[in-house]
Amino acid sequence: MGAVSARPVASNDRKLAIVAGASVAVSVGAVLARFAGVMPDGPSTLIVLVGAAIGLKVALTYASRAASDVARTRVMNLISTIALAISALTVIASLPRITKLAGLHAFAVDVAAQLWTLALLWIVAGFVRTIGWRAFVGAWLTGFLGLTALARLVGTPVIAKLGTSSMLATAVWVPVTEELLKMLPVVLVLLMSMRRSRARPSALDLTLLGALSGAGFQLYENASLGQSSFSLFANPVLSLFFPSERKGTAFGWTIAQTGHMVHTSLIALAVAFALMYPRRFAKRWIAPAVAIGAVLLEHCSQNAMITGHLNEVVGKVSIVLTLGGRLTSILLIGGVGYAVLLERKAVEGAFHPMEWLRLLPQEAKRRSALLAAAQTRGAP
């Protein structure tokens, strides 16, 4: 019986290895083609995105269900590391092109500003985090490489048709499509986790994924536009949490320019709460409605101000409603604070500082089970 039952497992292990090898081969081929100049940057980064991030994760997840536990863990870790290395090579190859306006120094300043916020969020989420570091690095690389390419693919034809001064193109189409695309890594994890009832990630896991996806997107956009910012005093109090936020003026009023990292993490947190804790809140749609409304109001209105065609009264009303561009930042701080209190209580148990850096599989499993129980039961 033992010999007979071992054969299907061994066969499934080989299938898992074949799927992993094929995914890596496709991604490596795209990178080599980009280096050789055979394939333009856009298509090659999209192939890396599909082969090394979304397609790889989905294929391996389904293929690994039938493989042995040892093979699954070994292959998943190995292939994830290889995929991240491939994506990192693509980032390095793209740096000379995207940083030619402001140089590598401005790029480094922007990286430092984003790392500041991400480090704070990582510390807070450390109490309830269940996802390993590879997934978060992958979300950043996906935002930097693939989602910016997808945004250009979707937005460029509309901008070319209507022009950069068009309110419909610049202030509606671009913000809406960007916010949707940046949520793709979060949606992927949500779709996979919501199918399980015994083990689930925390809402702060999803917030971190959104923050890293938005951070990668924002870093690429700032580098290509020659922008960077690191200030702890530009926007009082808020800059201590978000030093990448810039300060501008419109209609003689001062406004904070928040950016993609805050916007995506706020939507991710709100959507995660609504979907993962359906019985805790009577009107759970309010959280994502408020978050999405606040983000789009800030993003759309500030893009409209850039065109120079926004009515002054409408512009000033939008500035008031968004608290001078600070609304999403304030909502994110409050939402994260509430989330950590709620989920820290659900996870229970002692917390060890080293878990901030290296989360052991046993601890991740324990937290996932407790979080799943908290998410599927009603309000206490």
C-alpha positions as CSV (number, residue, x, y, z in Angstrom):
1,M,0.0,0.0,0.0
2,G,2.8,2.4,0.9
3,A,4.6,1.9,-2.5
4,V,1.3,2.3,-4.4
5,S,0.3,5.5,-2.6
6,A,3.8,7.0,-3.1
7,R,3.6,6.9,-6.9
8,P,0.9,9.6,-7.3
9,V,2.7,11.9,-4.9
10,A,6.0,11.5,-6.7
11,S,4.2,12.1,-10.0
12,N,2.6,15.2,-8.6
13,D,5.9,16.4,-7.3
14,R,7.4,16.1,-10.8
15,K,4.4,18.0,-12.3
16,L,5.0,20.8,-9.7
17,A,8.6,21.0,-10.7
18,I,7.7,21.1,-14.4
19,V,5.2,23.9,-13.9
20,A,7.7,25.9,-11.8
21,G,10.5,25.4,-14.3
22,A,8.3,26.5,-17.2
23,S,7.2,29.6,-15.5
24,V,10.8,30.6,-14.7
25,A,11.9,29.8,-18.3
26,V,9.3,32.2,-19.7
27,S,10.3,35.0,-17.4
28,V,14.1,34.5,-18.0
29,G,13.4,34.5,-21.8
30,A,11.6,37.8,-21.5
31,V,14.4,39.4,-19.5
32,L,17.1,38.1,-22.0
33,A,15.0,39.4,-24.9
34,R,14.8,42.8,-23.2
35,F,18.6,43.0,-22.6
36,A,19.2,42.0,-26.2
37,G,16.9,44.6,-27.5
38,V,14.7,42.1,-29.3
39,M,11.6,42.8,-27.3
40,P,10.5,46.3,-26.2
41,D,10.3,47.2,-22.5
42,G,6.5,47.1,-22.3
43,P,5.9,43.6,-23.5
44,S,8.9,42.1,-21.7
45,T,7.8,43.6,-18.3
46,L,4.3,42.3,-18.9
47,I,5.6,38.8,-19.5
48,V,7.7,39.0,-16.4
49,L,4.6,40.1,-14.5
50,V,2.5,37.2,-15.8
51,G,5.3,34.6,-15.6
52,A,7.0,35.5,-12.4
53,A,4.1,37.0,-10.3
54,I,0.5,36.3,-11.1
55,G,0.7,33.3,-13.4
56,L,3.5,31.7,-11.4
57,K,1.6,32.1,-8.1
58,V,-1.7,30.8,-9.4
59,A,-0.2,27.9,-11.3
60,L,2.0,26.8,-8.4
61,T,-0.8,27.1,-5.9
62,Y,-3.1,24.8,-7.7
63,A,-0.3,22.4,-8.8
64,S,1.1,22.1,-5.3
65,R,-2.2,21.0,-3.8
66,A,-1.6,17.4,-5.0
67,A,2.2,17.4,-4.2
68,S,3.8,16.3,-1.0
69,D,4.2,18.9,1.8
70,V,8.0,18.8,1.7
71,A,8.1,19.3,-2.1
72,R,5.5,22.0,-2.0
73,T,7.3,24.1,0.6
74,R,10.8,23.6,-1.0
75,V,9.7,24.3,-4.6
76,M,7.4,27.3,-3.6
77,N,10.2,28.9,-1.7
78,L,12.8,28.3,-4.3
79,I,10.7,29.3,-7.2
80,S,9.5,32.5,-5.5
81,T,13.1,33.5,-4.8
82,I,14.0,32.9,-8.4
83,A,11.0,34.9,-9.6
84,L,11.9,37.8,-7.4
85,A,15.5,37.7,-8.7
86,I,14.3,37.8,-12.3
87,S,12.0,40.8,-11.5
88,A,14.8,42.5,-9.7
89,L,17.1,42.2,-12.8
90,T,14.4,43.8,-14.9
91,V,14.1,46.7,-12.4
92,I,17.9,47.2,-12.6
93,A,17.8,47.1,-16.4
94,S,15.1,49.8,-16.5
95,L,16.7,52.2,-14.0
96,P,18.9,54.1,-16.5
97,R,15.9,54.8,-18.7
98,I,13.4,55.8,-16.0
99,T,15.8,57.9,-13.9
100,K,17.3,60.0,-16.8
101,L,15.3,63.1,-15.9
102,A,16.3,63.4,-12.2
103,G,19.1,60.8,-11.8
104,L,19.7,58.0,-9.3
105,H,20.1,60.4,-6.4
106,A,16.5,61.5,-6.6
107,F,15.4,57.9,-7.0
108,A,17.3,56.9,-3.8
109,V,15.6,59.8,-1.9
110,D,12.2,58.6,-3.0
111,V,13.1,55.0,-2.0
112,A,14.1,56.2,1.4
113,A,10.9,58.1,1.9
114,Q,8.8,55.1,1.0
115,L,10.8,52.7,3.1
116,W,10.1,55.0,6.1
117,T,6.4,54.6,5.8
118,L,6.6,50.9,4.9
119,A,8.8,50.2,7.9
120,L,6.3,51.8,10.2
121,L,3.5,49.8,8.7
122,W,5.6,46.6,8.8
123,I,6.2,47.1,12.6
124,V,2.5,47.6,13.3
125,A,1.5,44.7,11.1
126,G,4.1,42.5,12.7
127,F,1.8,41.6,15.6
128,V,-0.7,39.9,13.2
129,R,1.2,39.3,9.9
130,T,0.7,35.8,8.4
131,I,2.3,36.3,4.9
132,G,6.0,35.8,4.2
133,W,8.3,38.5,2.9
134,R,8.5,37.1,-0.6
135,A,4.9,38.0,-1.3
136,F,5.4,41.6,-0.1
137,V,8.5,42.1,-2.2
138,G,6.6,40.5,-5.1
139,A,3.8,43.1,-4.7
140,W,6.3,45.9,-4.8
141,L,7.9,44.5,-8.0
142,T,4.5,43.9,-9.5
143,G,3.6,47.6,-8.9
144,F,6.9,48.9,-10.2
145,L,7.2,46.6,-13.3
146,G,3.8,45.3,-14.4
147,L,1.1,47.6,-13.1
148,T,2.8,50.8,-14.5
149,A,3.1,49.1,-17.9
150,L,-0.6,48.1,-17.7
151,A,-1.5,51.6,-16.7
152,R,0.4,53.0,-19.7
153,L,-1.3,50.4,-22.0
154,V,-4.7,51.4,-20.8
155,G,-4.2,55.2,-20.4
156,T,-2.0,56.2,-23.3
157,P,-4.6,55.7,-26.1
158,V,-7.2,57.8,-24.2
159,I,-4.7,60.5,-23.5
160,A,-3.5,60.5,-27.1
161,K,-7.1,60.8,-28.3
162,L,-8.4,63.5,-26.0
163,G,-5.1,65.3,-25.0
164,T,-3.5,65.9,-21.7
165,S,-5.7,68.9,-21.0
166,S,-8.8,66.8,-21.2
167,M,-10.7,66.6,-17.9
168,L,-12.2,63.2,-18.9
169,A,-8.9,61.7,-19.7
170,T,-6.6,63.2,-17.0
171,A,-9.1,63.7,-14.1
172,V,-11.4,60.7,-14.6
173,W,-10.0,57.9,-16.8
174,V,-6.4,57.9,-15.5
175,P,-7.2,58.0,-11.7
176,V,-9.9,55.4,-11.9
177,T,-7.9,52.9,-14.0
178,E,-4.8,53.4,-11.9
179,E,-6.6,52.7,-8.7
180,L,-8.2,49.6,-10.2
181,L,-4.9,48.2,-11.5
182,K,-2.9,48.9,-8.3
183,M,-5.4,46.7,-6.4
184,L,-4.7,43.6,-8.6
185,P,-2.2,41.9,-6.2
186,V,-4.6,42.5,-3.3
187,V,-7.6,41.1,-5.2
188,L,-5.6,38.0,-6.2
189,V,-4.8,37.3,-2.5
190,L,-8.4,38.0,-1.5
191,L,-9.9,35.7,-4.0
192,M,-7.6,32.9,-2.9
193,S,-8.0,33.5,0.8
194,M,-11.8,34.0,0.9
195,R,-12.2,30.4,-0.4
196,R,-10.8,29.1,2.8
197,S,-12.5,29.1,6.2
198,R,-9.8,27.6,8.4
199,A,-6.8,29.8,7.6
200,R,-6.9,33.4,6.4
201,P,-4.5,36.4,6.4
202,S,-5.1,39.5,8.5
203,A,-6.6,42.7,7.1
204,L,-3.2,44.3,7.8
205,D,-1.6,41.7,5.5
206,L,-3.8,43.0,2.7
207,T,-3.0,46.6,3.7
208,L,0.7,45.9,3.4
209,L,0.2,44.3,0.0
210,G,-1.7,47.4,-1.1
211,A,0.9,49.7,0.3
212,L,3.8,47.9,-1.5
213,S,1.9,47.7,-4.8
214,G,1.1,51.4,-4.6
215,A,4.7,52.2,-3.5
216,G,6.2,50.4,-6.5
217,F,3.8,52.2,-8.8
218,Q,4.5,55.6,-7.2
219,L,8.3,55.1,-7.3
220,Y,8.2,54.3,-11.0
221,E,5.9,57.2,-11.8
222,N,8.0,59.7,-9.7
223,A,11.3,58.5,-11.3
224,S,9.9,58.8,-14.8
225,L,8.6,62.4,-14.1
226,G,11.8,63.4,-12.3
227,Q,10.2,63.9,-8.9
228,S,11.2,62.9,-5.4
229,S,10.5,64.0,-1.9
230,F,11.7,63.2,1.6
231,S,10.5,65.6,4.3
232,L,9.4,65.2,7.9
233,F,8.0,68.7,8.1
234,A,6.3,69.4,4.7
235,N,2.9,68.5,6.2
236,P,2.8,68.9,10.0
237,V,2.3,65.6,11.8
238,L,1.4,63.6,8.7
239,S,5.0,63.9,7.3
240,L,6.2,62.0,10.3
241,F,4.3,59.0,8.9
242,F,4.4,59.8,5.2
243,P,7.6,61.7,4.4
244,S,7.1,61.0,0.6
245,E,4.1,63.3,0.6
246,R,4.7,66.6,-1.1
247,K,3.1,70.0,-0.4
248,G,1.6,72.1,-3.2
249,T,-0.7,75.0,-3.8
250,A,-3.9,75.5,-5.8
251,F,-6.1,78.5,-6.0
252,G,-3.9,80.1,-3.3
253,W,-4.5,77.3,-0.8
254,T,-2.0,74.8,0.5
255,I,-2.7,71.1,-0.2
256,A,-0.9,67.9,0.6
257,Q,-0.1,65.6,-2.4
258,T,-0.6,62.2,-0.9
259,G,0.4,59.6,-3.6
260,H,-0.4,56.1,-4.7
261,M,1.0,54.3,-1.6
262,V,-1.5,55.8,0.8
263,H,-4.4,55.5,-1.7
264,T,-3.9,51.8,-2.4
265,S,-3.3,50.8,1.1
266,L,-6.4,52.6,2.3
267,I,-8.6,50.9,-0.3
268,A,-7.0,47.5,0.5
269,L,-7.7,47.9,4.2
270,A,-11.3,49.0,3.7
271,V,-12.1,46.2,1.2
272,A,-10.4,43.6,3.4
273,F,-12.5,44.6,6.4
274,A,-15.7,44.5,4.4
275,L,-15.0,41.1,2.8
276,M,-13.2,39.3,5.6
277,Y,-15.3,40.4,8.6
278,P,-18.9,40.2,7.1
279,R,-20.6,39.5,10.4
280,R,-18.9,42.1,12.5
281,F,-20.3,45.2,10.9
282,A,-24.0,45.7,10.0
283,K,-23.3,48.0,7.1
284,R,-19.9,46.8,6.0
285,W,-20.2,48.5,2.6
286,I,-19.6,51.9,4.3
287,A,-15.9,51.3,4.9
288,P,-14.9,50.7,1.2
289,A,-17.4,53.3,0.0
290,V,-15.8,56.0,2.2
291,A,-12.3,54.9,1.3
292,I,-12.8,54.6,-2.4
293,G,-14.8,57.9,-2.4
294,A,-12.0,59.7,-0.5
295,V,-9.3,58.3,-2.7
296,L,-11.0,59.2,-6.0
297,L,-12.0,62.6,-4.7
298,E,-8.3,63.4,-3.9
299,H,-6.8,61.8,-7.0
300,C,-9.3,63.1,-9.5
301,S,-9.5,66.6,-8.1
302,Q,-5.7,67.0,-7.9
303,N,-5.3,65.6,-11.4
304,A,-8.0,68.1,-12.6
305,M,-6.0,71.0,-11.0
306,I,-3.0,70.0,-13.0
307,T,-4.9,70.5,-16.3
308,G,-5.6,74.1,-15.3
309,H,-9.2,73.9,-16.4
310,L,-10.9,73.1,-13.1
311,N,-13.5,75.6,-12.0
312,E,-12.2,77.5,-8.9
313,V,-15.3,77.0,-6.8
314,V,-15.3,73.2,-7.6
315,G,-11.6,73.1,-6.8
316,K,-11.9,74.9,-3.5
317,V,-14.9,72.7,-2.5
318,S,-12.8,69.6,-3.2
319,I,-9.9,70.9,-1.2
320,V,-12.2,71.5,1.8
321,L,-13.8,68.1,1.5
322,T,-10.4,66.3,1.3
323,L,-9.1,68.4,4.3
324,G,-6.5,69.9,2.0
325,G,-5.4,66.5,0.6
326,R,-5.0,65.0,4.0
327,L,-8.2,63.0,4.3
328,T,-6.9,59.7,3.0
329,S,-3.8,59.9,5.2
330,I,-5.9,60.5,8.3
331,L,-8.3,57.7,7.4
332,L,-5.4,55.3,6.9
333,I,-3.8,56.1,10.2
334,G,-7.1,55.6,12.0
335,G,-8.0,52.4,10.1
336,V,-4.6,50.8,10.8
337,G,-4.9,51.6,14.5
338,Y,-8.3,50.0,14.7
339,A,-7.2,47.0,12.7
340,V,-4.2,46.2,14.9
341,L,-6.3,46.5,18.1
342,L,-9.0,44.2,16.7
343,E,-6.7,41.6,15.1
344,R,-4.1,41.6,17.9
345,K,-6.8,40.6,20.3
346,A,-7.9,37.8,17.9
347,V,-4.4,36.4,17.5
348,E,-3.6,36.3,21.2
349,G,-0.4,34.7,22.4
350,A,3.0,36.1,23.2
351,F,4.7,38.2,20.6
352,H,8.5,37.8,19.9
353,P,10.4,40.8,18.4
354,M,12.2,38.5,15.9
355,E,8.9,37.7,14.3
356,W,9.0,41.2,12.7
357,L,11.8,40.0,10.5
358,R,11.3,36.2,10.2
359,L,7.8,34.8,10.6
360,L,8.0,31.0,11.3
361,P,5.6,28.8,9.4
362,Q,4.2,27.4,12.7
363,E,3.4,30.9,14.0
364,A,1.9,31.9,10.7
365,K,-0.3,28.9,10.7
366,R,-1.4,29.6,14.3
367,R,-2.3,33.2,13.5
368,S,-4.1,32.3,10.3
369,A,-6.3,29.8,12.1
370,L,-7.2,32.3,14.8
371,L,-7.9,35.1,12.3
372,A,-10.1,32.8,10.3
373,A,-12.2,32.0,13.4
374,A,-12.4,35.7,14.2
375,Q,-13.5,36.6,10.7
376,T,-16.1,34.0,10.3
377,R,-17.9,34.4,13.6
378,G,-20.2,37.3,14.5
379,A,-19.5,40.4,16.5
380,P,-18.6,39.6,20.2
